Amino acid sequence: MYHSTRNNDKEITASRAILQGLAEDGGLFVPESIPKLDVDLEELKQADYREVAYQVMKLYLTDYTEEELRYCIDHAYDSKFDAEDIAPLSYAGGAYYLELYHGATIAFKDMALSILPYLMTTAAKKNDLKEEIVILTATSGDTGKAAMAGFADVPGTRIIVFYPKDGVSPVQEKQMVTQRGDNVKVVGIRGNFDDAQNGVKEMFNDPGLKQKLKENGFVFSSANSINIGRLVPQIVYYVYAYTRLLRRGKIAKDEQINICVPTGNFGNILAAFYAKQMGLPVAKLICASNTNKVLYDFFESGIYDKLHERDDRSGDFKKEREFILTGSPSMDILISSNLERLIYQIAGGDDTKDRELMQSLKDNGRYKITEEMREALKDFVGGYADEKKTSDKIKSLYEDTGYVIDTHTAVAAAVYDAYKKKSKDNTPTVIASTASPFKFARSVMTAIDPSYADKGDFDLIESLWAKSGRDIPKAIEDIRSAEVRHDTVCETKEMQAEVLSFLGI
């Protein structure tokens, strides 16, 4: 059963939590307890991705029958992925890169958003839902396209995505604005990702809007990582990565690994934390931030402050925090929604404490956790890499090994290098590689050689193909000549009007 991080008393089933997305009180759904893995990892090392997914997800989605869950998994992880093993593990430069970008939109969001439409439509049938589901989503670049690709023309659903008009890469934007599907709408907003996310949350929490939708036969749900149906599938690939290391003889049974994740909204590394709580032998969880280092500051100080940045000399929160557009745009976030699930967990499941801290964030833009809560974070390590370190890592890894990574992955790799140098920790480490380098070809190619700066974005894709030796992903080929189908841009205050217009209300 699931309940809100802000109310332990009201419990609902997994399928109902997936349908609802966000709790009515603004909290996030969490399981009543984190289940333990009930299958030997030595056994799982012989299993394929789909079987590992079933063995993990069945523990969380207990009101789905085996037949229903296997149907969802089998239809999600199929030929739409260009790698037979779904999430290949590549070794380069002293770390294992878990390639989570072999799906339809060449970013890790495909790993969860390929299955969410199946989980959601199955849940609708199980709960006898009469209303049409409206997926309302804010994106920093990748979630939007992956969600639209998953929900496009799925009966009984509509999806509307808001993205920061000037805050995504050219390839990310082209992927979104060319998305086909009669039930799909994409809107650029004049603002940043946090503005888009706040606008979406306000609509979710507006009882008058919910009533208006209900009267017209609609109900909101979310495809953002706030939806537990997004989080649970993400746990799978860390378990899978561990079993691949076992299978290759790179680690012994029960040997610990570290996991390093480039982090914005905190969902991906939270999934690794859940995997550790389930019994996966994980030592350190390395949380890698870009220049928008609000999470780094949190792990360093125990204070989450979206308004002020720590002064490098004094350590005090003195500088006003600037929202910085970087070459890793999916991490350009100052309000990490999924952190609330971790806060709830380290507070010992105290919903009163969680409410208190979240109210402080709303009222004051900051909160401070207790020393006991900080102690519960001892397995987390925070780090950040600025634009130069990120670029330098792309270049050095390519020159040393021939392996090419995107900007988000490079943030994590640079942070891991710094951690390893400081700690002398030689534990085998898996780095979550969250996007294809082809998705950020300009940043990648100019990092390798600045002389590429004058080339067009799609010319750079050809150059990257020549450098990397990898096939150009079908997702890139598809958008080269695709027709732009969505050109709406609005102010944040106009977001609700765009939703109602799309629904014909």
Beta strands, then each sheet from edge to edge (+ up, - down):
strand 1: 2-4
strand 2: 7-12
strand 3: 29-31
strand 4: 89-92
strand 5: 95-99
strand 6: 132-138
strand 7: 157-164
strand 8: 184-189
strand 9: 218-221
strand 10: 257-262
strand 11: 282-289
strand 12: 303-305
strand 13: 308-310
strand 14: 317-320
strand 15: 366-368
strand 16: 380-384
strand 17: 429-433
strand 18: 488-490
sheet 1: 2+ 1- 3+
sheet 2: 4+ 5- 17- 10- 11- 16-
sheet 3: 9+ 6+ 7+ 8+ 18+
sheet 4: 12+ 15-
sheet 5: 13+ 14-
end
